[in-house]
């Protein structure tokens, strides 16, 4: 599953930790009631 996320990401040189960090930030924002995008 993680390899698929990496393969489908717009940046082919991205680290998996960066993808996970982005996902955690979005999830945290949703849980805390704040709307966050990948750019935030």
Secondary structure by P-SEA (a helix, b strand, c coil): caaaaaaacccccccaaaaaaaaaaaaaaaaacccccccc
